[in-house]
Amino acid sequence: MKLPGVSGFNLGVFLLSTLVLSLAYLLYHLENSDPGPLPISSMSQDINNLREMYKTLNKSCFILGASGETGKVLLKEIVQSQLFAKVTLIGRRKLTFEDATYENVVQEIVDFEKLGEYTAAFQGHDVGFCCLGTTLAKSGAEGFFRVDHDYILKSAQFAKAGGCTHFNLESSKGADKNSSILYTKTKGQVEAEIEELDFDRYSIFRPGVLMCDREESRPMEWMARKLLIPVAYVFPTAITTPVSVLVMAMMNNVVLPADKKMELFQNKHIHELSKLGETKAK
């Protein structure tokens, strides 16, 4: 249908402008929305002093999903910071490292389909970091649920039984167990079910779209991330999260004293928490 006195070109420009303005308004709203206060109240403490104090505790940790984008960066940060006396990777295949700084990293190879046969891999760790996950595009609906729910929940159960006191879960923005969307529903379900395990401390991180250069060839994801670069520049906390920011938030949070057993960090919280060390350095 053609409007009187309006050319097709002008109508297209008008519709495109309306779409852009609507999107800009939505991003502005997300950027300036209030997610509530940070789940911790000890932000005034010097993070560098807390890290040094934490090292003296000689804690051990394990990482699930160390071959993924978040896990890879997290492992590098943990090894370089020497925050933990012992670091263990739990995964389905052995990873190779050329850097000598990784020589003391322990690797436990497990079959997630028969995880009950590998409970020993989860014993004796103080802290657990779960960065395990797949995508619907890669694994399909059934495979996605099996990895992002079943594997993660079973791992958490065995970690709790093995003595883990602080479990850190990488979830996703919008996670909601009551959602009608499989992705967000699954993320919300596993969050809630792990909470029922009653860890001494349970930290949930809900980042936005993770900004990184994946090693896997996923053209659509690559294109989407390139398109999101200018969005992230103008609205950094609206819908995106650089992997380095997420990892730094995890690292800072683990040394901060907890106010409650369960901590939920929304995307804005993650960005704020990641800057803690930078703030103190100024």
Secondary structure, 3 states (H helix, E strand, C coil): CCCCCCCHHHHHHHHHHHHHHHHHHHHHHHHHCCCCCCCCCCCCCCHHHHHHHHHCCCCEEEEECCCCHHHHHHHHHHHHHCCCCEEEEEECCCCCCCCHHHCCCEEEECCHHHHHHHHHHHCCCCEEEECCCCCHHHHHHHHHHHHHHHHHHHHHHHHHHCCCCEEEEECCCCCCCCCCCHHHHHHHHHHHHHHCCCCCEEEEECCCEEECCCCCCCHHHHHHHHHHHHHHHHCCCCCEEEHHHHHHHHHHHHHCCCCCCEEEECHHHHHHHHCHHHHHHC
